[in-house]
Amino acid sequence: MHSFESYAYLVPVMGLIGLLYTLWKFSWVSKQDAGTDRMKEISTYIAEGAMAFLKAEWKILTYFGIIVALLLGFMGYTNKESHWSIAIAFIIGAFFSALAGYIGMRAATKANVRTAHAARTSLSKALQVSFTGGAVMGMGVAGLAVLGLGGLFIVLLKVFASGALSTSHEVTRAIEVLTGFSLGAESIALFARVGGGIYTKAADVGADLVGKVEAGIPEDDPRNPATIADNVGDNVGDVAGMGADLFGSYVATVLATIVLGHEVVNSTGTELSDGFSGFSPILLPMLIAGVGILFSIIGTFFVRISENAGIHTSVVQKALNMGNWGSIVLTAVASYFLCTYLLPSGDMYLIRDFANGSLKPGIEGFTSIKVFGAIAVGLVVGTLMSIITEFYTAMGKRPVLSIVRQSGTGHATTM
């Protein structure tokens, strides 16, 4: 059990590394030139508007969070498999979800104007500023998720075990309470994504109607006051809302794998002989998530273009692909070694039945190599999604060029 705890402590440490990277890059973005006084003025309006929206949204969500936490605490108190601390886990998950969105929005409001100013002189500099601003949110989401899951899991084990962890009952209760963390994250994500999305679409359409239709001025023209609301909406919906949404989805995905891992036994229905008291399938997803943060940080250093690069989206896309595919390859290699090292060499089974109070493993077993195979399939599918999306949306590719040609004769042929 000592070995299990030692490796478990690595999970929140890797989450902290991700957050330290986030702080470092946020500081770098903040130090870049924000441009002219007029640019700074407009960007300040947008940042203030976005913050005002979030404060109003958080005020309502605070009431919601308190009410739901009280209900969860009461249900946990009356359920012997759970615990009243599920209410605390819910509040922490909700706070982390809101914080993930806030980090992304603060980075975006600073990076937007600095990217625009950098693009006036250098495409390379503009890509560096914009990508770094996006990396702040991405790494902040992953860092908070891994820190929250790993740290809370360790604390819960210490509280429930009161010393050495001897049975799986303490782990079961810890995972049960941990679901409150995921529920809190998903609850805030729901309101942030929907609320921010409604605002951004309303502001977008309103600004377009006033500007392009009524006043006959270009889109995002600073002479149109509604443009400020439009850009505020982009930040609160597409950045803050998306950040909370990604955080909730990420936490739920890792936690779902932990829940499945807790139901893994050997062929006789007893704990695995893995050197981790049978808990290696629980440890594996958290370690993969933590290692993914480290390799994503390495992948960000692959995203570079030369100062002499032409101003074309394909150049930028190739640079982004280098970082994306580089981190995918590194994660795949690390996942193979983690699977073969942590998981037992023999067959494992998922519990399918609890009839008569006895453990009954499933009929078909799986090995550590099959687990890695599932991870590899996920990485390949993610890569294919990136390639297919790029093909159908990138400038210079056949689908987009076809739409451009058809748009030359009117709206009907475009549709």
Contacts in CASP RR format, 6 or more apart in sequence:
PFRMAT RR
TARGET T0000
AUTHOR 0000-0000-0000
METHOD contacts of the structure
MODEL  1
MHSFESYAYLVPVMGLIGLLYTLWKFSWVSKQDAGTDRMKEISTYIAEGA
MAFLKAEWKILTYFGIIVALLLGFMGYTNKESHWSIAIAFIIGAFFSALA
GYIGMRAATKANVRTAHAARTSLSKALQVSFTGGAVMGMGVAGLAVLGLG
GLFIVLLKVFASGALSTSHEVTRAIEVLTGFSLGAESIALFARVGGGIYT
KAADVGADLVGKVEAGIPEDDPRNPATIADNVGDNVGDVAGMGADLFGSY
VATVLATIVLGHEVVNSTGTELSDGFSGFSPILLPMLIAGVGILFSIIGT
FFVRISENAGIHTSVVQKALNMGNWGSIVLTAVASYFLCTYLLPSGDMYL
IRDFANGSLKPGIEGFTSIKVFGAIAVGLVVGTLMSIITEFYTAMGKRPV
LSIVRQSGTGHATTM
1 164 0 8 1.000
1 165 0 8 1.000
1 166 0 8 1.000
1 276 0 8 1.000
1 277 0 8 1.000
3 275 0 8 1.000
3 276 0 8 1.000
4 165 0 8 1.000
4 275 0 8 1.000
4 276 0 8 1.000
4 277 0 8 1.000
4 279 0 8 1.000
4 280 0 8 1.000
4 283 0 8 1.000
5 154 0 8 1.000
5 157 0 8 1.000
5 165 0 8 1.000
7 276 0 8 1.000
7 283 0 8 1.000
7 287 0 8 1.000
7 342 0 8 1.000
8 150 0 8 1.000
8 153 0 8 1.000
8 154 0 8 1.000
8 157 0 8 1.000
8 283 0 8 1.000
8 286 0 8 1.000
9 154 0 8 1.000
10 287 0 8 1.000
10 290 0 8 1.000
11 146 0 8 1.000
11 149 0 8 1.000
11 150 0 8 1.000
11 151 0 8 1.000
11 153 0 8 1.000
11 154 0 8 1.000
11 286 0 8 1.000
11 287 0 8 1.000
11 289 0 8 1.000
11 290 0 8 1.000
12 146 0 8 1.000
12 147 0 8 1.000
12 148 0 8 1.000
12 150 0 8 1.000
12 151 0 8 1.000
12 154 0 8 1.000
14 143 0 8 1.000
14 146 0 8 1.000
14 290 0 8 1.000
14 291 0 8 1.000
14 293 0 8 1.000
14 294 0 8 1.000
15 142 0 8 1.000
15 143 0 8 1.000
15 144 0 8 1.000
15 146 0 8 1.000
15 147 0 8 1.000
15 290 0 8 1.000
15 293 0 8 1.000
16 143 0 8 1.000
16 147 0 8 1.000
17 293 0 8 1.000
17 294 0 8 1.000
17 297 0 8 1.000
18 139 0 8 1.000
18 140 0 8 1.000
18 142 0 8 1.000
18 143 0 8 1.000
18 146 0 8 1.000
18 293 0 8 1.000
18 297 0 8 1.000
19 139 0 8 1.000
19 140 0 8 1.000
19 143 0 8 1.000
19 144 0 8 1.000
19 147 0 8 1.000
21 139 0 8 1.000
21 297 0 8 1.000
22 103 0 8 1.000
22 136 0 8 1.000
22 138 0 8 1.000
22 139 0 8 1.000
22 140 0 8 1.000
22 143 0 8 1.000
25 132 0 8 1.000
25 133 0 8 1.000
25 135 0 8 1.000
25 136 0 8 1.000
25 139 0 8 1.000
26 103 0 8 1.000
26 106 0 8 1.000
26 107 0 8 1.000
26 110 0 8 1.000
26 133 0 8 1.000
26 136 0 8 1.000
28 132 0 8 1.000
29 107 0 8 1.000
29 110 0 8 1.000
29 111 0 8 1.000
29 114 0 8 1.000
29 129 0 8 1.000
29 132 0 8 1.000
29 133 0 8 1.000
29 136 0 8 1.000
30 110 0 8 1.000
32 114 0 8 1.000
32 117 0 8 1.000
32 118 0 8 1.000
32 129 0 8 1.000
33 114 0 8 1.000
33 117 0 8 1.000
33 118 0 8 1.000
34 40 0 8 1.000
34 43 0 8 1.000
34 110 0 8 1.000
34 113 0 8 1.000
34 114 0 8 1.000
34 117 0 8 1.000
35 113 0 8 1.000
35 114 0 8 1.000
35 117 0 8 1.000
36 117 0 8 1.000
38 222 0 8 1.000
39 113 0 8 1.000
39 116 0 8 1.000
39 117 0 8 1.000
40 113 0 8 1.000
42 113 0 8 1.000
42 222 0 8 1.000
42 228 0 8 1.000
43 109 0 8 1.000
43 112 0 8 1.000
43 113 0 8 1.000
45 228 0 8 1.000
46 109 0 8 1.000
46 112 0 8 1.000
46 228 0 8 1.000
46 231 0 8 1.000
46 232 0 8 1.000
46 235 0 8 1.000
47 109 0 8 1.000
47 110 0 8 1.000
49 228 0 8 1.000
49 232 0 8 1.000
50 105 0 8 1.000
50 109 0 8 1.000
50 232 0 8 1.000
50 233 0 8 1.000
50 235 0 8 1.000
50 236 0 8 1.000
50 240 0 8 1.000
51 105 0 8 1.000
53 196 0 8 1.000
53 199 0 8 1.000
53 232 0 8 1.000
53 233 0 8 1.000
53 236 0 8 1.000
54 102 0 8 1.000
54 105 0 8 1.000
54 236 0 8 1.000
54 240 0 8 1.000
57 191 0 8 1.000
57 192 0 8 1.000
57 195 0 8 1.000
57 196 0 8 1.000
57 236 0 8 1.000
58 98 0 8 1.000
60 191 0 8 1.000
61 94 0 8 1.000
61 98 0 8 1.000
61 188 0 8 1.000
61 191 0 8 1.000
61 192 0 8 1.000
64 187 0 8 1.000
64 191 0 8 1.000
65 90 0 8 1.000
65 91 0 8 1.000
65 94 0 8 1.000
65 184 0 8 1.000
65 187 0 8 1.000
68 90 0 8 1.000
68 184 0 8 1.000
68 187 0 8 1.000
69 87 0 8 1.000
69 88 0 8 1.000
69 90 0 8 1.000
69 91 0 8 1.000
70 87 0 8 1.000
72 86 0 8 1.000
72 87 0 8 1.000
72 90 0 8 1.000
72 180 0 8 1.000
72 183 0 8 1.000
73 84 0 8 1.000
73 85 0 8 1.000
73 86 0 8 1.000
73 87 0 8 1.000
74 84 0 8 1.000
75 82 0 8 1.000
75 86 0 8 1.000
76 82 0 8 1.000
76 83 0 8 1.000
76 84 0 8 1.000
76 86 0 8 1.000
76 87 0 8 1.000
77 83 0 8 1.000
77 84 0 8 1.000
81 172 0 8 1.000
81 173 0 8 1.000
81 176 0 8 1.000
82 173 0 8 1.000
82 176 0 8 1.000
82 177 0 8 1.000
83 160 0 8 1.000
83 173 0 8 1.000
83 176 0 8 1.000
83 177 0 8 1.000
85 156 0 8 1.000
85 159 0 8 1.000
85 177 0 8 1.000
86 176 0 8 1.000
86 177 0 8 1.000
86 179 0 8 1.000
86 180 0 8 1.000
89 152 0 8 1.000
89 177 0 8 1.000
89 178 0 8 1.000
89 179 0 8 1.000
89 180 0 8 1.000
89 181 0 8 1.000
90 180 0 8 1.000
90 181 0 8 1.000
90 183 0 8 1.000
90 184 0 8 1.000
90 187 0 8 1.000
91 184 0 8 1.000
92 148 0 8 1.000
92 152 0 8 1.000
92 181 0 8 1.000
93 148 0 8 1.000
93 180 0 8 1.000
93 181 0 8 1.000
93 182 0 8 1.000
93 184 0 8 1.000
93 185 0 8 1.000
93 188 0 8 1.000
93 251 0 8 1.000
94 184 0 8 1.000
94 185 0 8 1.000
94 187 0 8 1.000
94 188 0 8 1.000
96 144 0 8 1.000
96 145 0 8 1.000
96 148 0 8 1.000
96 181 0 8 1.000
96 185 0 8 1.000
96 247 0 8 1.000
97 184 0 8 1.000
97 185 0 8 1.000
97 186 0 8 1.000
97 187 0 8 1.000
97 188 0 8 1.000
97 189 0 8 1.000
97 192 0 8 1.000
97 244 0 8 1.000
97 247 0 8 1.000
97 248 0 8 1.000
98 188 0 8 1.000
98 192 0 8 1.000
98 244 0 8 1.000
99 144 0 8 1.000
100 137 0 8 1.000
100 140 0 8 1.000
100 141 0 8 1.000
100 144 0 8 1.000
100 145 0 8 1.000
100 243 0 8 1.000
100 244 0 8 1.000
100 246 0 8 1.000
100 247 0 8 1.000
101 137 0 8 1.000
101 141 0 8 1.000
101 192 0 8 1.000
101 239 0 8 1.000
101 240 0 8 1.000
101 241 0 8 1.000
101 242 0 8 1.000
101 243 0 8 1.000
101 244 0 8 1.000
101 247 0 8 1.000
102 240 0 8 1.000
103 136 0 8 1.000
103 137 0 8 1.000
103 140 0 8 1.000
103 141 0 8 1.000
104 134 0 8 1.000
104 136 0 8 1.000
104 137 0 8 1.000
104 138 0 8 1.000
104 140 0 8 1.000
104 239 0 8 1.000
104 240 0 8 1.000
104 243 0 8 1.000
105 235 0 8 1.000
105 236 0 8 1.000
105 239 0 8 1.000
105 240 0 8 1.000
107 133 0 8 1.000
107 134 0 8 1.000
107 136 0 8 1.000
107 137 0 8 1.000
108 133 0 8 1.000
108 134 0 8 1.000
108 137 0 8 1.000
108 235 0 8 1.000
108 239 0 8 1.000
109 235 0 8 1.000
110 133 0 8 1.000
111 129 0 8 1.000
111 130 0 8 1.000
111 132 0 8 1.000
111 133 0 8 1.000
111 134 0 8 1.000
111 136 0 8 1.000
112 231 0 8 1.000
114 129 0 8 1.000
115 126 0 8 1.000
115 129 0 8 1.000
115 130 0 8 1.000
116 126 0 8 1.000
118 125 0 8 1.000
118 126 0 8 1.000
118 128 0 8 1.000
118 129 0 8 1.000
119 125 0 8 1.000
119 126 0 8 1.000
122 307 0 8 1.000
123 305 0 8 1.000
123 309 0 8 1.000
123 310 0 8 1.000
123 311 0 8 1.000
123 315 0 8 1.000
123 316 0 8 1.000
124 304 0 8 1.000
124 305 0 8 1.000
124 306 0 8 1.000
124 307 0 8 1.000
124 309 0 8 1.000
127 303 0 8 1.000
127 305 0 8 1.000
127 316 0 8 1.000
127 319 0 8 1.000
128 304 0 8 1.000
131 300 0 8 1.000
131 303 0 8 1.000
131 320 0 8 1.000
132 300 0 8 1.000
135 300 0 8 1.000
137 239 0 8 1.000
137 243 0 8 1.000
138 243 0 8 1.000
138 246 0 8 1.000
139 293 0 8 1.000
139 296 0 8 1.000
139 297 0 8 1.000
141 243 0 8 1.000
141 246 0 8 1.000
141 247 0 8 1.000
141 250 0 8 1.000
142 250 0 8 1.000
142 289 0 8 1.000
142 290 0 8 1.000
142 292 0 8 1.000
142 293 0 8 1.000
142 296 0 8 1.000
143 293 0 8 1.000
144 247 0 8 1.000
145 185 0 8 1.000
145 247 0 8 1.000
145 248 0 8 1.000
145 250 0 8 1.000
145 251 0 8 1.000
145 254 0 8 1.000
145 289 0 8 1.000
146 254 0 8 1.000
146 286 0 8 1.000
146 289 0 8 1.000
146 290 0 8 1.000
146 293 0 8 1.000
148 181 0 8 1.000
149 178 0 8 1.000
149 181 0 8 1.000
149 251 0 8 1.000
149 254 0 8 1.000
149 255 0 8 1.000
149 258 0 8 1.000
149 286 0 8 1.000
149 289 0 8 1.000
150 286 0 8 1.000
152 178 0 8 1.000
152 181 0 8 1.000
153 174 0 8 1.000
153 175 0 8 1.000
153 178 0 8 1.000
153 286 0 8 1.000
156 173 0 8 1.000
156 174 0 8 1.000
156 177 0 8 1.000
156 178 0 8 1.000
157 165 0 8 1.000
157 170 0 8 1.000
157 171 0 8 1.000
157 174 0 8 1.000
160 170 0 8 1.000
160 173 0 8 1.000
160 174 0 8 1.000
161 170 0 8 1.000
165 171 0 8 1.000
165 277 0 8 1.000
168 262 0 8 1.000
168 271 0 8 1.000
168 279 0 8 1.000
171 262 0 8 1.000
171 279 0 8 1.000
171 282 0 8 1.000
172 262 0 8 1.000
175 255 0 8 1.000
175 258 0 8 1.000
175 259 0 8 1.000
175 262 0 8 1.000
175 282 0 8 1.000
178 255 0 8 1.000
178 258 0 8 1.000
179 255 0 8 1.000
179 259 0 8 1.000
181 251 0 8 1.000
181 255 0 8 1.000
182 248 0 8 1.000
182 251 0 8 1.000
182 252 0 8 1.000
182 255 0 8 1.000
185 244 0 8 1.000
185 247 0 8 1.000
185 248 0 8 1.000
185 251 0 8 1.000
185 252 0 8 1.000
186 248 0 8 1.000
186 249 0 8 1.000
186 251 0 8 1.000
186 252 0 8 1.000
188 244 0 8 1.000
189 241 0 8 1.000
189 243 0 8 1.000
189 244 0 8 1.000
189 245 0 8 1.000
189 247 0 8 1.000
189 248 0 8 1.000
189 249 0 8 1.000
192 237 0 8 1.000
192 240 0 8 1.000
192 241 0 8 1.000
192 243 0 8 1.000
192 244 0 8 1.000
192 245 0 8 1.000
193 237 0 8 1.000
193 241 0 8 1.000
193 242 0 8 1.000
193 244 0 8 1.000
193 245 0 8 1.000
195 237 0 8 1.000
196 233 0 8 1.000
196 236 0 8 1.000
196 237 0 8 1.000
196 240 0 8 1.000
196 241 0 8 1.000
197 233 0 8 1.000
197 236 0 8 1.000
197 237 0 8 1.000
197 238 0 8 1.000
197 241 0 8 1.000
199 232 0 8 1.000
199 233 0 8 1.000
199 236 0 8 1.000
199 237 0 8 1.000
200 230 0 8 1.000
200 233 0 8 1.000
200 234 0 8 1.000
200 236 0 8 1.000
200 237 0 8 1.000
200 238 0 8 1.000
203 226 0 8 1.000
203 229 0 8 1.000
203 230 0 8 1.000
203 232 0 8 1.000
203 233 0 8 1.000
204 230 0 8 1.000
204 233 0 8 1.000
204 234 0 8 1.000
206 226 0 8 1.000
206 230 0 8 1.000
207 219 0 8 1.000
207 220 0 8 1.000
207 224 0 8 1.000
207 226 0 8 1.000
207 227 0 8 1.000
207 229 0 8 1.000
207 230 0 8 1.000
208 219 0 8 1.000
210 224 0 8 1.000
210 226 0 8 1.000
211 217 0 8 1.000
211 219 0 8 1.000
211 221 0 8 1.000
211 224 0 8 1.000
211 226 0 8 1.000
212 218 0 8 1.000
212 219 0 8 1.000
215 223 0 8 1.000
215 224 0 8 1.000
217 223 0 8 1.000
217 224 0 8 1.000
220 227 0 8 1.000
220 230 0 8 1.000
220 231 0 8 1.000
221 227 0 8 1.000
250 289 0 8 1.000
254 285 0 8 1.000
254 286 0 8 1.000
254 289 0 8 1.000
257 284 0 8 1.000
257 285 0 8 1.000
258 282 0 8 1.000
258 285 0 8 1.000
258 286 0 8 1.000
260 281 0 8 1.000
260 350 0 8 1.000
261 281 0 8 1.000
261 282 0 8 1.000
261 284 0 8 1.000
261 285 0 8 1.000
262 279 0 8 1.000
262 281 0 8 1.000
262 282 0 8 1.000
263 350 0 8 1.000
263 351 0 8 1.000
264 272 0 8 1.000
264 281 0 8 1.000
264 348 0 8 1.000
264 349 0 8 1.000
264 350 0 8 1.000
264 351 0 8 1.000
265 271 0 8 1.000
265 272 0 8 1.000
265 348 0 8 1.000
265 349 0 8 1.000
265 351 0 8 1.000
265 359 0 8 1.000
265 361 0 8 1.000
266 272 0 8 1.000
266 273 0 8 1.000
266 344 0 8 1.000
266 346 0 8 1.000
266 347 0 8 1.000
266 348 0 8 1.000
266 349 0 8 1.000
266 361 0 8 1.000
267 347 0 8 1.000
267 349 0 8 1.000
267 361 0 8 1.000
267 365 0 8 1.000
268 361 0 8 1.000
269 349 0 8 1.000
269 351 0 8 1.000
269 359 0 8 1.000
269 360 0 8 1.000
269 361 0 8 1.000
270 359 0 8 1.000
271 277 0 8 1.000
271 278 0 8 1.000
272 278 0 8 1.000
272 280 0 8 1.000
272 281 0 8 1.000
272 343 0 8 1.000
272 344 0 8 1.000
272 348 0 8 1.000
273 344 0 8 1.000
274 280 0 8 1.000
274 342 0 8 1.000
274 343 0 8 1.000
274 344 0 8 1.000
276 283 0 8 1.000
276 342 0 8 1.000
280 342 0 8 1.000
280 343 0 8 1.000
280 344 0 8 1.000
281 343 0 8 1.000
281 348 0 8 1.000
283 342 0 8 1.000
284 338 0 8 1.000
284 339 0 8 1.000
284 342 0 8 1.000
284 343 0 8 1.000
284 371 0 8 1.000
287 338 0 8 1.000
287 342 0 8 1.000
288 331 0 8 1.000
288 334 0 8 1.000
288 335 0 8 1.000
288 338 0 8 1.000
288 375 0 8 1.000
291 331 0 8 1.000
291 334 0 8 1.000
291 335 0 8 1.000
291 338 0 8 1.000
292 327 0 8 1.000
292 331 0 8 1.000
292 334 0 8 1.000
295 326 0 8 1.000
295 327 0 8 1.000
295 330 0 8 1.000
295 331 0 8 1.000
295 334 0 8 1.000
296 327 0 8 1.000
298 326 0 8 1.000
298 327 0 8 1.000
298 330 0 8 1.000
299 323 0 8 1.000
299 324 0 8 1.000
299 326 0 8 1.000
299 327 0 8 1.000
299 330 0 8 1.000
300 323 0 8 1.000
302 322 0 8 1.000
302 323 0 8 1.000
302 326 0 8 1.000
302 327 0 8 1.000
303 319 0 8 1.000
303 320 0 8 1.000
303 322 0 8 1.000
303 323 0 8 1.000
304 319 0 8 1.000
304 322 0 8 1.000
305 315 0 8 1.000
305 316 0 8 1.000
305 318 0 8 1.000
305 319 0 8 1.000
309 315 0 8 1.000
312 395 0 8 1.000
313 394 0 8 1.000
313 395 0 8 1.000
313 396 0 8 1.000
314 394 0 8 1.000
314 395 0 8 1.000
314 396 0 8 1.000
317 390 0 8 1.000
317 394 0 8 1.000
321 386 0 8 1.000
321 390 0 8 1.000
324 383 0 8 1.000
324 386 0 8 1.000
325 383 0 8 1.000
328 379 0 8 1.000
328 382 0 8 1.000
328 383 0 8 1.000
331 379 0 8 1.000
332 375 0 8 1.000
332 376 0 8 1.000
332 379 0 8 1.000
335 372 0 8 1.000
335 375 0 8 1.000
335 376 0 8 1.000
336 372 0 8 1.000
339 368 0 8 1.000
339 369 0 8 1.000
339 371 0 8 1.000
339 372 0 8 1.000
339 375 0 8 1.000
340 368 0 8 1.000
340 369 0 8 1.000
340 372 0 8 1.000
342 368 0 8 1.000
343 367 0 8 1.000
343 368 0 8 1.000
343 371 0 8 1.000
344 368 0 8 1.000
345 367 0 8 1.000
345 368 0 8 1.000
346 367 0 8 1.000
346 368 0 8 1.000
347 365 0 8 1.000
347 366 0 8 1.000
347 367 0 8 1.000
348 365 0 8 1.000
348 366 0 8 1.000
348 367 0 8 1.000
349 361 0 8 1.000
349 362 0 8 1.000
349 364 0 8 1.000
349 365 0 8 1.000
349 366 0 8 1.000
350 361 0 8 1.000
350 362 0 8 1.000
351 359 0 8 1.000
351 360 0 8 1.000
351 361 0 8 1.000
351 362 0 8 1.000
352 360 0 8 1.000
352 361 0 8 1.000
352 362 0 8 1.000
352 363 0 8 1.000
353 360 0 8 1.000
353 362 0 8 1.000
354 360 0 8 1.000
390 397 0 8 1.000
391 397 0 8 1.000
391 399 0 8 1.000
392 399 0 8 1.000
392 400 0 8 1.000
393 399 0 8 1.000
393 400 0 8 1.000
394 400 0 8 1.000
403 414 0 8 1.000
406 413 0 8 1.000
406 414 0 8 1.000
407 413 0 8 1.000
407 414 0 8 1.000
408 414 0 8 1.000
END
